[in-house]
Every structure is written in structure tokens, then in C-alpha cells.
Amino acid sequence: MSGSKCSRLSGALLKQLLDSVDCVLFDCDGVIWRGDQAIPGAPEVISLLKKHGKKVFFVTNNSTKTRKMYADKMTALGFGVTEEEVFGTAYCSAVYLKTVLRLEGKVFLIGSNAMKQELEAVGIQQTGVGPDHISGKQIDWANVPLDPEVKVVLVGFDEHFSYMKLNRAMQYLTQQGCLLVGTNKDTKLPLEGGKAIPGTGCLLQAVETAAQRQAQTVGKPNNFMFDCLASQFGVDRNRCLMVGDRLDTDIMLGSNCGLKTLLTLTGVNTVAEAEAHQKSGCAERQRMVPDYYVETIADLLPALQGWTASL
């Protein structure tokens, strides 16, 4: 396929793109749903892609749900999805610790119950989920009890994040051989109405600052999330499309992994922001420029429906 980057996707170009891919990766929030509402037309798009024999997967940096929780949510919103098609950072972090780090020991987890469940599903024990209440005097905090079996501090989204959790993470990371892993570096979680709340990246940066070291991250735009999926399903990156609403995670993941990329404008970023990256002359920012964009994922429907009619 030819053409300039950041092209509006429609008509013959859309059909050409669909013919060139066997696999489509979707981000979730802002792409196929917003909050608890499906993006209009999104369930039909997923269904038609599968009907045409395309492999469809869902890749999200959100670490608050297990694969099954995501599949259940999607089913409730009208998507026909199995948990094996979902790759969230709760699951991918567990796989990373098990297969890449080959962890022999426990995890100090700053994260959710969903992360705990995914860790336990691959046989990894954790400590740390839930509130960590401060006790004693400040002079004692550097001597908080530590589990000697902990070999990794894993940081995801944690509504119970606190000074004491930060302190305990720091104390673990002063131990020789203890590693620091984060689910992702997203600094904000966008909400309905243009509002936002702090994301996992804020928590991870606090731990990195306290420990004076950089974390290895598992989620987008790190290649591992795609590699995890590709190793299980034999996906050919040359015939794969990444669809997302964030330039610094979704589109950069696609660029990093050699995938075709499509920005949808129902979430975080805009065409103007993508074009600013394109004009910047900065190699790092160029990787955040999508190949194509659409207003909404529903813009794929005419081509998919026409394709069905011609079968």
C-alpha cells in the first residue's frame, strides 16, 4: 500500500487496507467502548471482521481486570469475545515474570486483585494487595518487615497506593537482586466529559524516584505485549493492523512492532496532534504518527458490509 502517513481512511483505501491484513488489534477504552457504553457500530465491526476470517485481539494497558473480567464486560456490551483474545497488562505482567524473568520467588504487588489473580494463575505468589496501614514511628519505617522471598516489585494501578506502600517498595528495591517492573507508564486515565484521573505512570514514577532506578514496563508501547500475543497465535506482523486512540501507546506500539496503524478519534488524541508529530522532524515523535485515521471505528462498517454482500 502506498500513500502519505496520517491519511483519512475511506472508500477504496479502506478496502485495500482490509485486504492487506489477517489480524486486527484493538485498544479498548476510547476505541470500542467509552465507560460502560459500546461505541456505536463497534460490536458489528468486530463481528464482521471475524466473519471475514480476520483474527481479532484486544490489547489494553488497564491492569484492573483479568482476561475473564474483560471478556465478561465485552459480552455484556454485545461483543462476541473469548478471554483468550484479550491481552491486558494484568495478564501480560504475569506472563512476563513467568517466561522472561523466570521468577523464582514472590512479588511485592502494588496493584489490583485482578493482578493478584493473574499472578496466581501462573503459579506466582504475591504480597501487598490492599491497604498498607502506617504504624510505629518514622524512625522505624526504614525497618518495616520484608518478605525475604520477594524478588520483584510489580507496579500497576492501585487505588490503595500510599506513602507506606511506596516506602515498602523502596525497602524491597534496596535488596540485592530485587527487580522493578511496571504495567505501563500512562500518566492519565481519561474519563467521560473530558475529565481524567492519575494513571499508573504516576505511581510508577514515584517508586522509580524513591528507588532511584528505572522500571521495565510490560504494556504498550513496549513490544512485549505484541510479542506475547504473536507467540501464542502465530501472528504475522506484516499483515497486522493496530487500532487505537492514543498516539503514545497504541500507535507507537504498532510502529515499534512494524504493524500498520489506525487512529480512531473517539478517545484521547486528535489528527492535529498526530500532524504536529509528523512535522516535528523528531524520530521519536514520528513513531506516534498513524498510517491512517477514522472518526470512529464505525467508519469501517460500509466496507465490511459491502464485502459481505459480495461474498
N, C-alpha and C positions, 0 to 999 in steps of 0.2 A: 504494500500500500504506500502511496505517496501523498505528499501534501505537507503544509506547514503545521507546526505544533499548535495546540490550543485552537483547533478548528471546531466549529459547531457541527455536531453530528446529526445528519438527517438524510433522507432520501437514499440515493444510490450509495453514498458513502457509508451509511449505516448498514445496508445490506452487505456491502463489501467487507466491513469490519466483522459482522456476524459470521460470514463465510470463512473468515481467516482464523477463527478461534474455536477450540474444542472445550474450553474451560473458562468459566467466569467466576471471579472472586468478588464478593460484595462486602463492604463495610456495612454495619447495621444502623446505628442511630444516625439520623440525618440522611440516610440513603434509602433504606426500605421501610423505616418507621421513624416517627418522632414521638418520644414519650411512650404512651400506650396506644398509639394510633398508627396503623399502617399507612404509608404514603399511598395515595390513590393510584391504583394500577399496578403497584409493586407485586402483590401476590400473583396477578395474571402474568406479569413478565417472567417471574421465576418459573411458573408452571409451563409456559410456552417454551422457555429455554430448555427445560428438561424434556419436553415433548419432542423437541428438535434434536435430542441426543446430546445436548451440552451437559458437561459436569458443572455443578454449581456448588460453591462453598461460601461460607460466611466467616470473615476474619475480623475480630474486634479486640481492641485494647482494653475493654472493660473487664475487670477481674472480679466483679461482684457476683457472677453467675457461673455455674457449672455448664457443661455442654448440654446436659439434660434440661436444666432450667431454661436455657436459650431455646432449645427445641420445643419445649412446652409453651413458651411465650409465642414463638412463631406459629405454632399450631393454632393457638387461640386467636391470632391475628389473621388466620386464613392462609398461611404458608404451609406447603407440604414439605416438611424438613425433618431429617433424622439427626440425632445428636452426632453421628459420625461426620456430618457435613459441617459442623461448627468447630471453629478453632478460635477460642478465646484465650486470653493470657493466663487465666487460672489454670486451664488445661496445659497450655504450651509451656508454662513455667515448670510444671511437674515433669513434663517430658524432657525439658532441657536439663533439669537437675539429675534425672534418672539416666539419660542416654548420653549427654555431652559431658557433664561433670562427673558422672558415675558416682554420685554421692553415696558415701558410706557414713552415715551419721544422721543427726536430726537437723531441722530447720528452725531458726527463730523467725516466726512469721509475723510481720506487720501486714495484716491483710484481713480477708473476709472468711466466713465459714465455707464459702464456695471454694476458696483456695485450699483450705484445710481438707475438704472432701476430695479434691483432685489430687492432692499430695498423697493422701491415704490410699487412693485408688491404685497408685503405682508403688505402694509399699513404703512411702516416706513418712516418718513421724515428725510432728511439729510441736512447738510450744509457742505461746504468745497470743493466740486468738482471744479477743475480748479485752475489756478494760485492764489496765495495769495500774493499780492504785499506789500512789506515793505513800511511803511510810518511813518513819525514822527521821533523822536529821540529815541535812545536806552533806555533812562530812562523811556520812555512811553510804551515800548514793553511788560512789565510785566502787563500792564493795557489795553491790547487790548480788544476790545468789544467781549463779550462772549454771546452766546445764552443761556439763563437760562433753556431752555427746553432740552439741550443736557445732556444725561445721559451715553453715551458710546462714546469712541474714537475707531473707527474701522480703522485698517491699512491694506491696500492691496497695489498692485503695483500702483505707481503714478508717471507718467512722469513729473509732476509739483511739485514734492517734493522739499521743500525749507526750509531755516532757519526759515522763518516766520511760515510755517506750523508746523514745529517742535515746535516752541515757543508756538503757539496757542494750540497745543495738550497738551503740558506741563501745560499750564494755566488751561485748562479744567480738567486735571487729578489732579490738586491741590484741586479741588472742592470735597467736601464730597459726596461719593456715585457714583462718575463717574468711570465707568469701562473701562478697556483696553482690546480690542480683536484684534487679528491679523488673517489674512487669512492663513499664513504659515510662516515658518522660512527658506525657501530656500535662501541661500546666493548668488547663481549664477544662471543665466539663460543661458544654453549652446546654442550656435548658430552653424551654418554650418561652416565647416573648422576648428573645434577645438577652435573657439573663444567663448567668453562669455561676459555677461554684469551683473552688480549687480542685485541681486534679491530682492524680498520683504523683506527677512530676514534682509537685511542691513538697510532698512528704519525702520523696526520694532525694531531692536536693538537700533537705535538712539533714538526712542521715549521711549523705556524701560529705557535707560540710563538717559535721561533727567528727566523722571518722577520717577525714582528710584522704579520701580515696574515691575513685570513680566506679560506679556500678556497671556490670554487664547487663544490658537490657534485652528482654526477650521479644517484646511486642514490636509493632510497626513503628518506625521504618526498618527495624533490624531484619536481616534476611532470614533469621531462624524461623519466623512464623510461616513463611512460604516454604522453606526447606522441610519443615515438619510435615506440612500438608503434601508436598510433592513426593516425599519419601514414602508416604503411605499409599498414595493413589497414582503414582507414576505420571504426574502432570508434566507436559512439555511446555516449558516457559515461553517458547517461541509461538505457541498457539494458545496463549492465556491472556485474559483481559482482567485488569484490576479496576473496580468501580468504587469510588469513594467521594466524600465531601470535604476532606481535609488534605491540603497540599503537603503539609509537613509530615504526615504519617501515611495516608493511603497512597497518594500519588508518588511520594518518594519511595515507598516500599516497591511499587511497580517499577520505577526507574532503577532502583538498586538491583532488582532481580531480573531485569531485561524483559518485563511484561509490557503489553500495550496498556494504556491508562485512559480512564474516562472519569471526568469530574462531573458530579451532579450538583446543582445549585440549590438543593433543598436543605442544606446543612450549614457548615461553618464558613467556607471560603467562597470568593467571587471570581468571576472572569477577570475583573480589573486587577485583582491581587495576583492571579496567575500571569497576566500580561506584564505586570511590573517585574516579576521574577524573570520572565523571558527577556526583558530589555536590560536587565541588570548587568549582564556580562559576567556574573559570578557563577562558577561551575556548580557550587553547592546549591544555589538558588535555581539553576537550570533544571536540576533533578526534581524540582517541585512544579514543573510545568507539565500539564497533562497533554496527551496527544489530542484528546477530544473533550468536548463538554456538551451537556444537555441541561435543559432547565430542570427536568425531573426524570426519574427513571421510567416514568410512563411514556416518555417520548420514544422508547423502543417498541412500544406496542404496535404501531401501524406496520412496521417492517415484519415483526414476528407474526402478526395476524395475516398479512399478505403472504408470507412464507407458508403458513399453514394452509391457506386456501389453494396454493399452487401444488400442494402435495397430493 
